[in-house]
Amino acid sequence: MINTFKTIKTEVHFKNKVGLCRFYGSASPATTVEEANKFIQKIRDLYPDATHHVWAYKIGINENTILRYSDDGEPANSSGPPVSKAIEGNDLTNIAVVITRYYGGVNQGVGGLIRAYGRTASKTISETKIIENEAFQIVEVKPVEYNQLGDVIHHVEKLKGSIKNIVYDANVKIIALLKPQDIDKFKTLIRDLTRGVAEISLGEFVWQEIK
């Protein structure tokens, strides 16, 4: 399992003139195919009179990755693949990129299109902030005695995790976020601390930006 991934932080727009043609690069974070398609349509609506709207997106991590692109009427493999390559070259996922082209009256040839689309996509991506996210898993610990609470919090923080919630009742229930690779060690620490009384339940994975 991949425990980190890189993406872009915010939507970005970039203009690039190549000869008599104008290229408008647009990129946005997208965590689902639906979000990516919605962004692509947004750019189509923003530039309704453009000649082409070439796009590529990559969604997901690990075995669930989806990578798609479209030449949108340009010569086959002259535009979509270079945009896709810009995403892959920056090792990004959860991103959608659209390169909008206004034809200037002079044919650029397949080689020229490959260079123009690839450079515009790369430059567009470079105009925004690239961030790295890290996987954490939700961990529930219960029952914990009140006099053990401080030690549990200490163990979580020592493992660079965080406390998500604390529920106070006859005993205490703690919900924390921990890196997957640290959970076995945490289980051992809690077992020793509570003499095997506390039970640990594992929940879903969440992603947090590495600051």
HELIX and SHEET records of a PDB file:
HELIX    1   1 VAL A   33  LEU A   46  1                                  14    
HELIX    2   2 ASN A   62  ASN A   64  5                                   3    
HELIX    3   3 GLY A   80  GLY A   89  1                                  10    
HELIX    4   4 GLY A  109  SER A  126  1                                  18    
HELIX    5   5 TYR A  146  GLN A  148  5                                   3    
HELIX    6   6 LEU A  149  LYS A  158  1                                  10    
HELIX    7   7 PRO A  180  ASP A  182  5                                   3    
HELIX    8   8 ILE A  183  THR A  194  1                                  12    
SHEET    1   A 4 THR A   4  ILE A   8  0                                        
SHEET    2   A 4 ILE A 130  VAL A 144 -1                                        
SHEET    3   A 4 VAL A 172  LEU A 178 -1                                        
SHEET    4   A 4 SER A 162  TYR A 168 -1                                        
SHEET    1   B 3 THR A   4  ILE A   8  0                                        
SHEET    2   B 3 ILE A 130  VAL A 144 -1                                        
SHEET    3   B 3 GLU A 199  GLU A 209 -1                                        
SHEET    1   C 5 VAL A  12  VAL A  18  0                                        
SHEET    2   C 5 CYS A  21  PRO A  29 -1                                        
SHEET    3   C 5 ILE A  95  TYR A 102 -1                                        
SHEET    4   C 5 HIS A  52  ILE A  59 -1                                        
SHEET    5   C 5 ILE A  66  SER A  70 -1                                        
END                                                                             
